[in-house]
Amino acid sequence: MRPTASILHLDLDAFFASVEQRDKPSLRGKPVIVGGIGQRGVVSTASYEARRYGVRSAMSMAEARSRCPHAAFLSGRFDAYRAASAVVMERLRSLSPAVEPLSLDEAFVDLAADPEFDPDTVPELVDRLRRDVAELTGGLTASVGVATSKLMAKIATEIDKPDGSFIVAPGTERDLLEPMPVTVIAGVGPATAARLHHVGVTRVGDVWRHSEAELIDLLGQAAGASLHRLSRGIDDRAVSSHRENKSVSTEDTFETDIVDRAELGLICDALARRTAERLRKAGLSGRTVTLKVRYHDFTTHTRSTTLPGPTDQSRLIVATARRLLDATDTGGGLRLLGVGVSGLADWVQDDLFAEEADDAPEPLEQEPRLPADPPRAHEWSPGMDVHHDEYGDGWVWGRGLGLVTVRFETRHTPVGPVRTLRADDPALTPGHRESPSPVAGTVEE
């Protein structure tokens, strides 16, 4: 650990939902739930208004609807999320050259990597950062933690969340950790917590009664040693501004279990092609192809095979994924199928795969369950931005029975009217056509 609190962790509050509230005036201050809207969808983010009803991330959308039926259920707009994230990450890079993004809404910053860093100015720096984030993003809020290590900075972020900050003074780490639930330690998920509970460990301080050998015997070498170290606040991990993608993958969750192997094969091929396309766009290649399957009882299994060298070729990745699928028992039906590539490199060993010359991929609209953009009439998705030649810009409120309901408002307008249109109305198209405006909406938490 460091002698000064110089590692900063920032987390944008209820990020996806907050962006939706910012951009949709009628949803400000109301429950908003973003995620998969299908029968088997999962909650990605819930606004704080929805969390009061017990809705949380990773909950099934069906349960979320039962807990908070009056919420706005939206499918998400990743272009908007990426744009807001880019603004925040750029602001963080003004603090230090060492910024490690963890996701669109979360990052570590090594403040000490700036030669002009002054530990005495951290409180002022944090306050100014949070004000700037709100101003630059049009009203999004961020929680910030600063400490002597990554572990403690991330924990500090949660202490005064949302829209708050906490600085852990050097030397106070153990006092802060002792009463906290053991699940605050990185790597302690539900399964590990259950094992620890059986030996009387529920708080971080309880871990201290057990030796490293005992923890390794209970949890395994890596997990036991890590818990022994981190529970004492010992964390020497550096902030890495060159954090690598460990894998590239694509997966699909089905509305109903699929048993037909021929259909699964077509879906597998489509997923593999899309994964290969993502590799090429990122300038990456990979050696290990992994097939992920989830059965009707939610049991999840993976199969992998490692190639002689890295590739980004669709034909080879498709063929490899199909062989893995052929070796998998699908008799009981699958609810999810995914194809991923890991062991990434920024080069391709062409000589090994010359015979696998890649053809242009088939248009995705011809492949099952991977709709193309722009959407067809039946694919208007709740929350997506739209434009109507007569009514202007708005967003999809709902759809069904050949109709689509649109609320015509944007982040730069007042709450707008709702109109129901034919789903195949030729005047209705995806996306906004409004000019950028310096006027920002606000998020009411």
Order of alpha helices (4+ residues) and beta strands (2+ residues): beta-alpha-beta-beta-alpha-alpha-beta-alpha-beta-beta-alpha-beta-alpha-beta-alpha-alpha-alpha-alpha-alpha-beta-alpha-beta-beta-alpha-beta-beta-beta-beta-beta-beta
